[in-house]
């Protein structure tokens, strides 16, 4: 029987991080080298809709381009819809599709969780916010990322992750997940107001 995951903790944290984005941070760089914070947020809006549709075994609806007014409210709503969709029994059975990739639905659910966790970390790092992940979610995501790092998976990995970033084999699970997904666990914005943001929040 497939292992199911509750996306609520990861989605709640991502929603919190989105609410904490300051307008001045929108042009800031992120650990995803090709994306600014704005582009990362646009991606999060797109993926939340796409993976909701995947859980419901339907074609995703057309999404507005860019960050339209009310994007924080829209993101929070879409993330909760995503959680609800993956709580349905049918979501984890059969096959489904997201982003042009078709796979068993129970694997797609893990990919959805992986997206929430990793992009939550990306957004937290880019905007100087706190990030945590529970061990069960981190282990599930690491299992997927590690499988995508095996020889012969280059084609599947392309466009999903960057090159593996080597970390210690005994590093904390989050660091191993980040490395397997092509992220430097110590990444910080080259120019940022992180320190000022942290000071202001105390």
C-alpha positions in Angstrom: 0.0 0.0 0.0 1.3 3.5 -0.8 2.6 5.8 1.9 0.5 9.0 2.1 1.7 12.3 3.5 -0.2 15.2 4.9 0.9 18.4 3.1 -0.6 20.7 5.8 2.6 21.4 7.8 4.7 22.3 4.7 1.8 24.3 3.1 1.2 26.2 6.3 4.8 27.2 6.6 5.0 28.2 3.0 1.9 30.3 3.4 3.4 32.0 6.5 6.6 32.7 4.6 4.6 34.2 1.7 2.8 36.5 4.1 6.2 37.6 5.5 7.6 38.8 2.1 8.2 42.5 2.1 7.6 44.4 -1.1 11.3 45.4 -1.1 12.3 41.8 -1.3 10.5 41.0 -4.6 13.5 41.7 -6.7 15.9 39.9 -4.4 17.8 36.8 -5.6 16.9 33.3 -4.4 18.8 30.0 -4.1 17.2 29.2 -7.5 19.8 31.1 -9.5 17.5 31.9 -12.4 14.7 33.3 -10.2 14.1 36.4 -8.2 11.7 36.3 -5.2 8.9 37.5 -7.6 9.6 34.7 -10.0 9.8 32.1 -7.2 6.4 33.3 -5.9 4.9 33.0 -9.4 6.3 29.5 -9.6 4.7 28.6 -6.2 1.3 29.9 -7.4 1.6 27.8 -10.6 2.8 24.6 -8.8 0.0 24.8 -6.2 -2.6 24.9 -8.9 -0.9 22.2 -11.0 -0.5 19.8 -8.1 -4.1 20.4 -6.9 -5.2 19.4 -10.4 -2.9 16.4 -10.3 -4.5 15.2 -7.1 -8.0 15.6 -8.6 -6.9 13.9 -11.9 -7.9 16.9 -14.1 -6.3 19.5 -16.4 -5.3 22.6 -14.4 -7.2 25.8 -15.0 -5.5 28.8 -16.7 -3.5 30.8 -14.3 -3.0 34.6 -14.3 0.5 35.6 -15.2 2.6 37.6 -12.8 1.7 38.7 -9.3 -1.7 40.2 -9.6 -3.2 42.3 -6.8 -4.1 40.1 -3.8 -1.4 37.5 -4.5 -0.8 36.8 -0.9 -4.5 35.9 -0.3 -4.5 34.0 -3.6 -1.5 31.9 -2.6 -2.9 31.1 0.9 -6.1 29.9 -0.7 -4.4 27.8 -3.3 -2.1 26.1 -0.8 -5.1 25.1 1.3 -6.8 23.8 -1.8 -3.7 21.7 -2.4 -3.7 20.3 1.1 -7.4 19.4 0.8 -7.0 17.8 -2.6 -4.2 15.4 -1.4 -6.2 14.4 1.6 -8.7 12.7 -0.6 -8.3 8.9 -0.9 -8.5 9.0 -4.7 -5.6 11.4 -4.9 -3.0 8.7 -4.1 -4.3 6.0 -6.4 -3.7 5.3 -10.1 -1.6 7.7 -12.2 -1.7 11.4 -12.7 0.1 14.2 -14.5 1.7 17.5 -13.5 4.0 19.8 -15.6 3.8 17.4 -18.5 5.2 14.5 -16.4 3.0 11.4 -15.8 3.7 9.0 -12.9 2.0 7.0 -10.2 -0.1 9.3 -8.0 1.5 8.2 -4.8 4.9 9.3 -6.2 3.3 12.6 -7.4 2.2 13.3 -3.9 5.8 13.1 -2.7 6.8 15.5 -5.5 4.2 18.0 -4.4 5.5 17.8 -0.8 9.1 18.2 -2.1 8.1 21.3 -4.0 6.5 22.8 -0.9 9.5 22.0 1.4 12.3 23.1 -1.0 10.6 26.3 -2.2 9.7 27.1 1.4 13.4 26.9 2.2 14.3 29.0 -0.9 11.8 31.7 0.1 12.9 31.7 3.7 16.6 32.1 2.8 15.9 34.8 0.2 13.8 36.9 2.6 15.6 36.2 6.0 12.8 34.2 7.6 12.9 31.2 9.8 12.5 27.7 8.2 11.8 24.3 9.8 10.8 20.9 8.5 9.6 17.9 10.3 11.7 14.7 10.0 9.1 12.7 8.2 8.7 15.2 5.5 12.4 15.8 5.2 13.1 12.0 4.9 10.4 11.6 2.2 11.7 14.5 0.2 15.3 13.3 0.6 14.3 9.9 -0.6 12.9 11.4 -3.8 15.8 13.8 -4.4 18.4 11.1 -3.8 16.6 8.8 -6.3 16.7 11.6 -8.8 20.5 11.8 -8.2 21.2 8.2 -9.2 23.1 7.5 -12.4 20.7 7.2 -15.3 18.3 9.8 -13.9 19.9 12.8 -15.6 17.0 13.3 -18.0 14.4 13.1 -15.3 16.5 15.5 -13.1 17.0 18.1 -15.8 14.7 21.0 -15.1 13.8 19.8 -11.7 17.1 20.2 -9.8 20.5 21.6 -10.4 23.7 19.6 -10.1 24.1 17.8 -6.8 25.8 19.9 -4.1 28.0 17.6 -2.0 27.5 17.6 1.7 28.7 15.4 4.5 27.1 11.9 4.6 26.4 12.5 8.3 25.0 16.0 7.8 21.5 16.7 9.2 18.7 15.4 6.9 17.7 18.9 5.7 21.2 19.6 4.6 21.4 16.3 2.8 18.0 17.0 1.1 19.3 20.5 0.0 22.5 19.1 -1.4 20.7 16.3 -3.3 18.4 18.9 -4.8 21.3 21.0 -6.0 21.3 23.6 -3.2 24.1 24.9 -1.0 22.7 24.6 2.5 24.8 27.7 3.5 23.4 29.9 0.7 22.7 33.5 1.5 21.7 36.4 -0.7 24.8 38.2 -2.0 23.2 41.5 -1.2 20.3 41.5 1.2 18.6 43.2 4.1 18.4 39.9 6.0 20.1 41.3 9.1 17.9 44.4 9.1 14.8 42.2 8.6 15.8 39.9 11.5 16.5 42.9 13.8 13.2 44.5 12.9 11.3 41.3 13.7 12.7 41.0 17.2 
